[in-house]
Amino acid sequence: MRLRLDIAYDGTAFSGWARQPQLRTVQGAIEAAVTRVLGGEAQLVVAGRTDAGVHASGQVAHLDLSDAQAARLGRGRDPEPSSLAARLNGVLGRYADVHVRATSVAAAGFDARFSAVWRRYAYRVADRATGYDPLERFRTTFVPAALDVAAMDAAARSLTGLHDFAAYCKPRPEATTIRTLLEFDWRRDDTGVLVANVKADAFCHSMVRALVGACVAVGEGRLQVADVAALRDARTRTSAFPVLAARGLTLTEVGYPADELLAARAEQTRARRATDT
């Protein structure tokens, strides 16, 4: 039985998503809760691994249960997948920094990672106009300058499309930096905080934090709107802008195709990843 888990977490006290020896991670915390509730071993596959300090409100993972675990899920009756979320949250704690929002039987062919067609992130920045709010310090980056949101939005929109984003990615050996940036824009919310909406088919390492860092440099007047696309097209890492802190970044949503297309999408993604260099 394959289950889908919808997950939210405050990444502040976690060393990222992925399980690591001697470190507290989101994956490790949930897998330990699964083992406590259902016994046996647990291994989650996630839509998008997040770095230390990055949050999520719409993370998705899948979990394959053994026959013995499925039996314990039903407690002697037919399995009740939706009940697992409450049981896991009971182990994680009422005020835990990770919460399983829902558990359900995954549709045929569903793979949390390879079936995904896009991921969406939000990045929050407070500036001189809003001031520093200590109650928001773990999910909002503070920039002590007056930021021009219109210029930032124009810069962001100039970056969308299929491109090589090597200038905005931390390099990894034999990994492609070609991505399709589907949406990138900025607005001020009702409190005046600047919020970036960033959606792509996939992201390479540090890509979102580098993209928003370049836009903040535009908002401060240290870069011009046209510079961000020129830097992208140069395809080399640069010190012209900072990579912003993890605290402002939240994975908000993961998109999947219709159920009948899940398996085909997963196979297509696996094939592409196998040939990417």
C-alpha positions in Angstrom: 0.0 0.0 0.0 1.4 3.4 -1.0 0.2 6.4 1.0 0.4 10.1 0.2 1.3 12.4 3.1 0.6 16.2 3.0 3.0 17.8 5.4 3.7 21.3 7.0 6.7 22.2 9.1 8.6 25.1 10.6 12.1 24.4 9.4 13.9 26.6 12.0 15.1 23.8 14.3 15.6 21.2 11.5 18.8 20.4 9.6 16.7 20.2 6.4 14.4 17.5 5.1 16.7 14.6 4.4 17.6 12.1 7.1 21.2 12.7 8.4 23.1 10.8 11.2 23.0 12.6 14.6 21.0 15.5 13.2 17.3 16.4 13.6 15.6 16.4 10.2 11.9 16.4 9.1 12.2 13.1 7.3 13.8 11.5 10.4 11.1 12.9 12.7 8.2 11.6 10.6 9.8 8.2 9.9 10.4 7.7 13.6 6.7 8.5 14.3 5.6 6.0 11.5 7.8 3.3 13.1 6.4 3.9 16.5 2.8 3.8 15.2 3.0 1.0 12.7 6.3 -0.8 13.5 8.8 -1.9 11.0 10.9 0.5 8.9 9.7 3.6 7.1 11.2 5.5 4.2 9.5 8.6 2.9 10.0 9.9 -0.7 9.5 13.6 -0.9 8.4 16.0 -3.6 11.2 18.5 -2.9 14.0 18.3 -0.3 14.3 21.5 1.6 17.4 22.9 3.2 18.1 23.7 6.8 15.8 26.5 8.0 13.4 26.3 5.0 9.7 25.9 5.9 6.8 24.1 4.2 3.0 24.5 4.2 2.4 22.2 1.2 5.1 19.5 1.2 4.1 16.1 -0.2 5.7 12.7 0.4 4.8 9.1 -0.2 5.3 6.1 2.0 5.1 2.4 1.0 3.7 0.2 3.8 4.5 -3.5 4.3 1.6 -5.9 4.8 2.3 -6.0 8.5 2.2 -2.2 8.7 -1.0 -2.1 6.6 -2.5 -4.5 9.1 -1.6 -2.4 12.0 -3.0 0.6 10.2 -6.4 -1.0 10.3 -6.0 -2.4 13.8 -7.6 -5.7 12.7 -10.2 -4.1 10.4 -9.9 -2.7 6.9 -7.1 -0.2 6.7 -8.1 3.4 7.5 -5.3 5.5 5.8 -6.9 8.9 6.8 -6.6 8.0 10.5 -2.8 7.7 10.3 -2.3 11.5 10.2 -3.9 11.9 13.7 -1.9 9.0 15.1 1.3 10.4 13.7 0.6 13.9 15.1 -0.2 12.3 18.5 3.4 11.0 18.5 4.9 14.2 17.1 3.1 16.4 19.7 0.3 18.9 19.8 2.6 21.9 19.3 5.2 20.2 17.2 7.1 22.0 14.5 6.1 19.4 12.0 2.5 18.3 11.3 1.1 15.7 9.0 -1.9 17.5 7.5 -3.4 14.5 5.8 -2.8 10.9 4.8 -4.5 9.1 2.0 -4.1 6.1 -0.4 -2.0 7.3 -3.3 -3.5 7.0 -6.8 -2.1 4.3 -9.0 1.3 5.4 -10.4 1.8 8.3 -7.9 5.3 9.2 -7.0 5.7 12.2 -4.8 9.0 13.2 -6.4 8.8 12.0 -10.0 5.1 12.6 -10.7 5.3 16.3 -9.7 5.0 18.8 -12.6 5.8 21.9 -10.6 6.7 23.3 -7.2 5.8 26.7 -5.7 7.6 28.7 -3.1 6.9 31.9 -1.3 9.7 34.2 0.1 8.9 36.9 2.6 11.0 40.1 3.0 10.3 43.0 5.5 12.0 46.3 4.7 12.3 49.7 6.2 8.7 50.5 5.3 7.3 47.6 7.4 10.1 47.5 10.0 11.4 44.5 11.9 8.8 42.3 13.7 10.4 39.9 16.2 7.3 37.7 16.0 8.0 37.1 12.3 11.8 36.6 12.7 11.7 32.8 11.9 9.8 33.2 8.6 10.7 36.6 7.3 14.0 38.1 6.2 14.6 41.7 7.2 16.4 44.1 4.9 17.1 47.5 6.5 16.4 49.5 3.3 13.5 50.9 1.4 12.8 48.4 -1.4 11.2 49.3 -4.8 8.7 46.5 -5.2 7.8 47.5 -8.8 11.4 47.3 -9.9 11.7 43.9 -8.1 8.6 42.6 -9.8 9.8 43.7 -13.3 13.2 42.0 -12.7 11.5 38.8 -11.5 9.2 38.6 -14.5 12.1 39.1 -16.9 13.6 35.8 -15.7 10.7 33.5 -16.5 10.9 30.8 -19.2 13.2 27.9 -20.0 16.8 28.9 -19.3 20.1 27.8 -17.9 20.0 29.1 -14.4 23.7 28.3 -13.5 24.2 31.8 -12.3 21.5 31.3 -9.7 22.3 27.7 -8.6 24.9 26.2 -6.3 26.8 23.9 -8.7 26.6 20.1 -8.3 28.7 17.7 -10.3 27.0 16.4 -13.4 23.7 18.1 -12.5 21.8 20.2 -15.0 20.9 23.8 -14.2 18.3 24.1 -17.0 14.9 24.8 -15.5 11.6 26.3 -16.6 10.7 29.2 -14.4 6.9 29.3 -14.8 6.0 32.2 -12.5 8.1 34.8 -10.6 6.6 38.0 -9.2 6.6 40.2 -6.2 3.8 42.0 -4.3 3.3 43.6 -0.8 0.8 41.7 1.4 -1.8 43.4 3.6 0.9 44.1 6.3 3.3 45.6 3.7 5.7 42.7 3.7 7.1 41.9 0.3 6.2 38.4 -0.9 7.8 36.6 -3.8 5.8 33.9 -5.7 8.2 31.5 -7.4 7.0 28.5 -9.4 9.1 26.2 -11.6 9.1 22.6 -12.9 11.9 22.0 -10.5 14.6 24.0 -8.7 18.3 23.4 -8.4 20.2 24.0 -5.1 19.8 27.5 -3.6 18.0 28.7 -6.8 15.0 30.4 -5.1 17.2 32.2 -2.5 19.5 33.4 -5.2 16.7 34.6 -7.4 15.1 36.6 -4.6 18.5 37.9 -3.6 19.1 39.4 -7.0 15.6 41.0 -7.0 16.3 42.5 -3.5 19.5 44.0 -5.0 17.4 45.6 -7.7 15.0 46.9 -5.1 17.8 48.5 -3.2 19.2 50.1 -6.4 22.4 48.1 -6.4 21.4 46.3 -9.6 19.3 47.5 -12.6 16.2 45.5 -13.7 18.0 44.4 -16.9 21.0 43.1 -14.9 19.3 40.0 -13.6 18.6 38.5 -17.0 22.1 39.5 -18.2 23.6 37.7 -15.2 21.4 34.7 -15.9 22.6 34.6 -19.5 26.2 34.8 -18.4 25.6 31.4 -16.7 28.4 31.9 -14.1 28.1 32.4 -10.4 28.6 35.9 -9.3 29.0 38.0 -6.1 26.8 40.8 -7.6 23.9 39.9 -5.2 23.5 37.9 -2.0 21.9 34.5 -1.6 19.2 35.3 1.0 18.7 33.5 4.3 16.6 30.3 4.5 14.3 31.7 7.1 12.1 33.6 4.5 11.5 30.6 2.3 8.4 28.3 2.4 7.4 25.5 0.0 3.7 26.2 -0.4 2.4 23.9 -3.1 3.3 20.9 -5.4 1.4 20.3 -8.6 0.6 16.9 -10.1 -1.2 15.8 -13.3 -4.5 14.0 -13.4 -4.4 10.6 -11.8 -4.3 8.7 -15.2 -1.2 10.6 -16.1 0.8 10.1 -12.9 2.7 7.0 -13.9 3.6 8.4 -17.4 4.9 11.6 -15.8 7.0 9.7 -13.3 8.6 7.6 -16.1 9.2 10.7 -18.1 10.9 12.5 -15.2 13.1 9.5 -14.3 14.2 9.2 -17.9 15.1 12.8 -18.1 17.0 12.8 -14.7 19.0 9.7 -15.9 20.3 11.6 -19.0 20.8 15.1 -17.4 24.4 16.2 -17.3 
